[in-house]
Amino acid sequence: MLLIELHDWLKERFNKDERIILYCVVSLFIPCYMSVIFMLFIVCYLMWTKRLKECFDEIKGSKYLLIFCVLSELTSLIHQNWLGALLTIGITIIFCIIIYYMKHTSKHLFEIIVDIMIFLSIFAAIYGLIEYIGILNKMNVDTFEIMVFDKREDRVNSVFFNANYYAMMIEFFVLMCFYKAFNLKLCLANLRGLLYYTVVIMINLFLLYLTGCRSAWPALAIGIFVLLYFNHHYKSVTILTIVVGGMLLGILLFPDIFPRIDNIISYFFTRQNIWVTALKALKDNWIIGQGPLTYFHIASLYGGHITHHAHNVYIDPFLSHGVIGVASLIPYAYHCIKGCISVAKAKIDRSYLALVLALVFVVLIHGITDYTIYFVQTGFTFLLIASSFYMYEKKINKI
């Protein structure tokens, strides 16, 4: 009954295309397998109604994404990388939804999506806390204590499969909160909104600590710095610098407060082993790759540490997809960059561009030691926000 009422409420306020997009966004907050299956049904429906073809015909550079997916599928099958072949289907689904979103996006829809994701991050956090209590019980800890364990299965991941993926989602949630908060004018009427975003930020930062993800903290700090700086909030940048400096001093004086600090050196050498192995494999097959998760497919052949990917955003794309595969993404990426530059030149929405830049920096900094952007929820969220420049397509007529 509640779902029917919610559907009727959405039907009154959004057209069919917008509702489909909102359903896909909400699906990010259920386990990734269910989310992908739901989006698969959506893509099949869009293909059946021929709505998807219209989107690919209109959005410049979008057909190169399909070329990328075909290449990825073929290389996966040729090298018998069955997991990579399956993941390519998921990548294709995400690309289709993103292109569909670009055609039907608007400023109003974008703001609603950001609001929904911020709100649902609270429920993800509640689920994460329940999960954390279960972890404490498993460890025979009877009282609620702040403890971060080292094993992946003993760290909070909420509905995001892995603690590190959840950490990147939290980075995105926090940046969204800053984006919304700094769009509010300082007045008494907006104090409730500012308090809401502040509380959501604090909740998510607490859960970020419980994930035990170390790479997320410097990436998030730099992301917030970029967002504030490009929004011309220079006083806030100064305050942030002082706060970060104080945190670094606190870590130097009391290193145990930083999650999993005791084995950070050994983990770095593990990463180094992974990178060296990935570069050896890349040297042997740099033209086309072997499909998604190539590292997992070849790690044992090169005597490397067994894990799913190369834990580096600068290495893994070339390892998995080769120079040709990565190059096939350039036309679409160029169109997105050109679109954002057009928005900047038109001086339409500086705060949106600051959010996009902040997300890019988060991905690039976090990506030095991990490849968390290469997942359903993280990748979809990043592409969704980065491609939202199309909401201004009619205004600037240059995209």
Secondary structure, DSSP 8 states (H G I E B T S, - for coil): -HHHHHHHHHHHHS-HHHHHHHHHHHHTTS-HHHHHHHHHHHHHHHHHTTHHHHHHHHSTTTHHHHHHHHHHHHHHHHTT-HHHHHHHHHHHHHHHHHHHHHHH--HHHHHHHHHHHHHHHHHHHHHHHHHHHHHHHHTT--S------SSGGGS--TTSSSHHHHHHHHHHHHHHHHHHHTTS-SSGGGHHHHHHHHHHHHHHHHHHHHHT-STHHHHHHHHHHHHHHHTT-HHHHHHHHHHHHHHHHHHHH-GGGSTTGGGHHHHHHHHHHHHHHHHHHHHHS-SS--STTHHHHHGGGGT----SS-S-TTTHHHHHHHHHHHHTTHHHHHHHHHHHHHHHHHTS-HHHHHHHHHHHHHHHHHTTT--TTSSHHHHHHHHHHHGGGGGGHHHHS--
